Amino acid sequence: MYRQCATPVFLLASRKLDAYPEVGSGLTLGPDASPDLLVQSLEPATRLLVAVVNDADPEVRAVIFRRPEIIVAASLDFVPQGAMELSLHAHDMCTGLKVAFEPPAELCYRLREDTRPWPMWTVAWNGLCRTEDPWGDQLTSSGRQRQIEG
């Protein structure tokens, strides 16, 4: 049933005019997915997050973290969480593909500051660094390293 409900959502969120999107319409991303397909999958997912956040009443809460305990948050808190996940996992994918990835410094600064009180920095990861390099801070704090060009 989930697939039948999710399909129309991904069709509209994809904004494609020439064919169904390759993701969201019953297909899954496997280990052989191309970089283009990975990027294509992020666009509708991002649109869906924005739509759900915009539709939610300010009083709506949901679980945003479950470790070390259940933590609920308002809908607006899910935007920086989504952006953090997208940027860190984009880094992971690009590192594996040996493709350069460096998000804008201003975005990284805002994410670092918006997520400063989150438990992941002190429980799951190594504590949040705060230097003049906000992207480097997020990478180091999450146990990742900046890509080495070469």
N, C-alpha and C positions, 0 to 999 in steps of 0.2 A: 504494500500500500504506500509506503514512504516513497518509493521510486515513482509511482504514478502521480503523487502530489508534488514531488520535487521537480519533475520534468518540466511542467509549464513555467515554474518559477525560473529555472535556468534558461529556458528558451527566451523568455522576456528579458531577463537580466543580461543575457549574452549580447543583445542588440544586433545579432547577426541577421542579415537580409538575404543571404544567398544559400544558406543551408542550416541544418541543426548544428548546435555547438557539439564539439567532440567530447565534451565533458558535461555531466549533469543530466544527460538524457539516457541514463542506463549504462554508460561506459565508465570504466574506472581508469585511473592513472596507474600504469604498471611501471616496472623498473626500466622499461625501454622507451618510456614517454620522451618525446622530443622537448627541447627547451621551449619551443614555440607553444606546444600543448600545455606545458606547465604554466607559462605566462597566461595563456588563454584561460586557464582554469581560475586564475586569481581575479580576473576582471568581474565575472558574475558573482563570485563569492564576496568581493568587496562591496559591490552594489547591494547585495542582499543584506550585509551587515549594516550599511548606511540606512537602508530602507527600514529595517527592523528597529534600529535605534531611533530614527525619526518618528516612527509610528508609536513608540512606547510612551505611555504617560510618564511624567517625571517621578511618580511614586513607585513605578514598577521596579522590582528587584529580582535578581537571579544569582545563582552560584557563579562566582568568577574564579575562585580558587577552592581547592579542597584539602590542601596541605599547608600548614600543619593541622589546620582545622577548617571547617566549612566557613567560607567568607562570602557574603552576598554583597552585591554592588548595584548601583543605579545604572540605567542603560548607557548613559554617557561614558561611564568607565570602561565599557567594552570597546570603544573606539581606539584608545591608546593601546589596549591589550591586543586588538586585532592588528594594529600597525606594528607593534613590537614583534608579534609572531611573524607577520609577513616579512619584515626586514631581516630578522635573524634567520628565518628559513630560506629566504632568497639568498642570503649570504652562504648558507650551507650548500644550496643547489649550485650556485655559481662557483663556489670553491671546488666542488666535485667536477664541474664542467670546465674548470680552468678559464672562467670568464670573469673579467673584472666587475666588481660590484662595490659601490661606495654611495650610500644614500646621502642626500643633502645634509650638511652639517646642522642647519637650523631645525630640520625635522628631528634629527637625532638628539639635539639639545632639548627640544620640547618633549620628546618621548622620555628622555632620561629624567627630566624634572617632573613630568606627569606621573611617572611610575615609581618615583622615589620611595613612597611609603609601602609599596607592595611587598608581601612576605616572600616572594620568590627570590628577592635579592639577598635576604638573610638566611632563608631556610634551604632552598633548593640550590642556590648558586653561591657565589663567593663574596657577597656583599657588593654594593654598588659603588664603583669608583667615581670620582668627580675630579676630572682634569680639564684641560682646555680642549680635549679631543673627545666629544661626547659619543661618537661612533666607536672609537677605541674603548671607551668606558663600558659600553654595552657589550661589546665583544668579550673583553676581559672578564667582566662580571658574570657573563653567562658561560664562561669556560671555553670561549672560542678565540681564535687568533686572526688578526688581519691578514688578508691575502698577500702573499709575497709575489710581486710582479717579476716576471722573468720568463 
